[in-house]
């Protein structure tokens, strides 16, 4: 032990294993992102048959943003590709009316943005906002463009009395 604590990085073998994991995770985003919307499928079942679940949540899109950011950080993709992927995703974010308020839907399709589960999940939206901010901090999206995304949502409707609420199943 040292004082102060000094973090040790992984050895060469562990780094190689971690990079293999990172490449595998990135391949998922590459393979299952819809080219028209830029939104990645939520899950894929592999086996005798492959089932691509085109349903996703804002939590899933947050994971996708983090994946793009980290793929760039690890030099798995270039900055131009990362920026283009983020821009396409942001340009195709789904929006629904929840009790008359524009909010991201609880669940939607990644190929056509159709609402699958009406409602709104405050936790998913919060995680997406954190991922969006990290994407801005990484230089992959302009702060003004990120602010426009959040300004398009009526988040005050999800915070009555200052307390966060999700709206599901009516």
N, C-alpha and C positions, 0 to 999 in steps of 0.2 A: 504494500500500500504506500501511497505517497500523500503528502499534504502540501498543496492541494491535490485532490484526486486527478490523475491524468488518465484520460480514456485511451485505451490501446485500440488500434484499428485491427481488423481481421488479418490473419496471416494470408499468404498467397493462395493457399488451397481453399480457405473459407471465402475469400473474395471471389475466386472463380466460381464457387458454388452459388454465391449470392448473385453474381452477374448472370449465371445461367437461369436462375429463378426470375430475374428481372427481364431477361429476353423472352422467357416463356410468358410472363404476364403481358409484356408488350405485344407479343404475337396475338394474344386474345383480342386486344383492342384493335390491332390492325385487321384481323380476319373478320371481326363481327361488328365493325362500325359500318352503318349504312352510308354509302357514298353520297347519297342525295341529302341526307339530314345531318350527317356527322355525329349521330347519336349511336352509342354502342349498345348492343343487346345486353339485357340484364344477366342472363345465364345461358349456358349451353350444356346440354346433356350429350355426352359422347358414349359410344357403345356400338352395338350392331347397327343402330340408326342414330343419326345425329338430330337432336331437336334443338333448334335455336329459338329461345324465348325472347321475342321482340318486345316484351313488356319490361318496363323499367320504372324507376323512381328517381326523384331528384338526388337521393342518396347514391344511386348508381352513377348518375352523371357527375356527382362530386368525385367519386372514385375514378371516373374517366379523366376528369380534369387533373387530378393528382397523378394519374398514370402518364398523361401527356407531359406534364411538367417534369416528372422524374425521368421519363425517357429522354427528354432533352438534357437534363442535368447529367445523366449517365452517358451522353453522346450516342444513344441508340438511334436518335433522329436529329436532324438539324433544326436550327432555330426557325427557319422559314416554314418547314413542315409543321413544327409545333404551333406556330402562330396561325397558320392556315387551319389546322385542326380545331384549335380553340375558337377561332372566328366562326367556322361553320357550325360548331356546336352551339355557340351563343346565338347565332342568327336563327337557329331552329328550335329554340327552347319552347316547349309546349306551354300554353296558357289556357286556363279555364275560368269560368265564372263560378264562384263558390258563394252562394247566397248573395249574388249580385256583385261580388268583389273579384277583380282579376287577381288570380293566384295560380301558381303552378299546380297541376293536378296531382293527386296522390299516386296514381299510376297511369302510364301512357305507353303507346307503341313507339318504338324507336324508328320505324320506317315511315310512318305517316302522321305521327304525333297525336293520333286519336286517343281520347280519354278512355281508359279501361276501367279505372276505379275513380268515381267522382270524389271530390273532397280535397283536402289539403293536409299535409303533414308538416308541422312546424319543425320537428327535428331534422327531417330530410332537407327542408329549405335552409335551415341553419347550417347544416353541414355543407350544402352547396355554396352558401355565401362565404364560408371559410375557405373552401377550395377556390372559389372565384378570386378571393383576395390573395391567396397564395400564387395564383396564376398571374395576377397583376404584379405582385412583388417580384416574380421571376422574369418580368419583362415580356410576357407572352400575350398580354392584352392591355389596352390602355385603360387607365383608371376611369376615365369618362364613360367609356363603353360599358364597363362593369357597373358603374353607377346607374346607367340607363336601364340595365336589366332589373336591378332592384327597385328602381323608381317605377317600373311598370307593374310591380306587384303591390297590392294594397295590404301591406304587412300590418298596418294599424288595425285592420279588421281581425287579424289573428292574435292581437294583443289587447283584448278588451280589459280595461282596468290595469294595464301594464303587465298582465299575466299571459304567458304564451298558451295558445290553444291549437290543437289540431281539429280538423273538421272531417269526420269520416262517417260513412253510412248514414247520412242525414243528421 
